[in-house]
Amino acid sequence: MAIQRLHVGKRLSEVAIHNGTVYLAGQLAEDTTQNIEGQTRESLAHIDRLLAEAGSDKHHILSCQIYLADVKDFDGMNAVWDTWVSANNAPPRATVEAKLARPEILIEIIVVAAQK
């Protein structure tokens, strides 16, 4: 089966699609002056856009990995997540504290989803 890649750059593709499964690169906010709630909202908006482009949506997420620069932001991230996540379709998820690429990045989210 062929692999389709979207938004291919020198270092990474934002999306890879194979056999009906959509793999997203880690999504983070472009506006890193925002607090955890703002960065989470922006990251989730990127996920919504990329999944739509790939023929999927948040209702079809198979798994999610969330990386927080500081676990103290867990509650703030969850406040945004809880309003975004699909009711009765919450995916398996892991959330960990990690040193991210730049200090101003508070969150990075990776999802794998099924195509519709």
C-alpha positions as CSV (number, residue, x, y, z in Angstrom):
1,M,0.0,0.0,0.0
2,A,1.1,3.5,-0.8
3,I,1.9,6.1,1.9
4,Q,0.4,9.5,1.3
5,R,2.2,12.5,3.0
6,L,0.8,16.0,3.5
7,H,2.7,19.2,4.2
8,V,6.1,17.6,3.5
9,G,9.0,19.6,4.7
10,K,12.8,19.0,4.8
11,R,12.6,17.5,8.3
12,L,9.1,16.1,8.6
13,S,5.7,15.6,7.2
14,E,2.7,17.0,9.2
15,V,0.6,14.0,8.1
16,A,1.2,10.5,6.9
17,I,-1.7,8.3,5.7
18,H,-1.4,4.5,5.3
19,N,-4.1,1.9,5.0
20,G,-6.8,4.1,6.3
21,T,-4.8,5.3,9.3
22,V,-3.8,9.0,9.8
23,Y,-0.6,9.8,11.7
24,L,0.0,13.4,12.7
25,A,3.3,15.0,13.7
26,G,3.4,16.7,17.0
27,Q,1.2,19.8,16.9
28,L,2.0,22.9,18.9
29,A,1.0,26.5,19.0
30,E,2.6,29.0,16.7
31,D,1.8,31.8,19.2
32,T,3.9,30.6,22.1
33,T,3.2,33.8,24.1
34,Q,-0.1,32.2,25.1
35,N,-0.7,30.4,28.4
36,I,-1.4,26.7,28.5
37,E,-5.1,27.1,27.7
38,G,-4.4,29.2,24.6
39,Q,-1.6,26.9,23.4
40,T,-3.8,23.9,23.9
41,R,-6.7,25.5,21.9
42,E,-4.4,26.3,19.1
43,S,-2.8,22.9,19.0
44,L,-6.2,21.2,18.9
45,A,-7.3,23.6,16.1
46,H,-4.2,22.4,14.1
47,I,-5.3,18.8,14.7
48,D,-8.9,19.5,13.6
49,R,-7.6,21.1,10.4
50,L,-5.1,18.4,9.5
51,L,-7.5,15.6,10.3
52,A,-10.1,17.2,8.0
53,E,-7.5,17.4,5.3
54,A,-6.7,13.7,5.7
55,G,-10.4,12.6,5.7
56,S,-10.8,12.2,9.4
57,D,-11.9,14.1,12.5
58,K,-11.6,14.1,16.3
59,H,-14.4,11.5,16.5
60,H,-12.0,9.0,14.8
61,I,-8.9,9.5,17.0
62,L,-7.5,6.1,17.9
63,S,-4.8,7.4,20.3
64,C,-3.3,10.6,21.7
65,Q,0.0,11.5,23.3
66,I,0.3,14.8,25.1
67,Y,3.6,16.3,26.2
68,L,3.6,19.1,28.7
69,A,6.6,21.2,29.5
70,D,5.4,21.3,33.1
71,V,2.9,18.9,34.7
72,K,1.5,21.9,36.7
73,D,-0.3,22.8,33.5
74,F,-2.2,19.5,33.5
75,D,-5.5,21.0,34.9
76,G,-5.4,24.0,32.5
77,M,-4.8,21.7,29.5
78,N,-7.6,19.3,30.6
79,A,-10.0,22.2,30.9
80,V,-9.6,22.9,27.2
81,W,-9.4,19.2,26.2
82,D,-12.6,18.4,28.0
83,T,-14.5,21.0,26.0
84,W,-13.0,19.8,22.7
85,V,-12.9,16.0,23.0
86,S,-15.7,14.1,21.3
87,A,-18.4,13.0,23.8
88,N,-18.5,9.2,24.2
89,N,-15.5,9.0,21.9
90,A,-12.6,10.0,24.2
91,P,-9.5,8.2,22.8
92,P,-6.9,6.4,24.8
93,R,-4.5,9.0,25.9
94,A,-1.2,9.5,27.7
95,T,0.0,12.7,29.2
96,V,3.6,13.2,30.3
97,E,5.9,15.9,31.3
98,A,8.8,16.4,28.9
99,K,11.5,18.9,28.0
100,L,10.1,20.3,24.7
101,A,12.1,21.8,21.8
102,R,12.0,25.4,23.1
103,P,11.2,26.8,26.5
104,E,8.2,28.8,25.4
105,I,6.5,25.7,24.0
106,L,4.1,24.5,26.8
107,I,2.4,21.6,25.0
108,E,2.8,19.3,22.0
109,I,0.1,16.8,21.0
110,I,0.4,13.8,18.7
111,V,-2.7,11.8,17.4
112,V,-3.3,8.8,15.3
113,A,-6.8,8.5,13.8
114,A,-8.8,6.4,11.4
115,Q,-10.1,7.9,8.2
116,K,-13.9,8.1,7.9
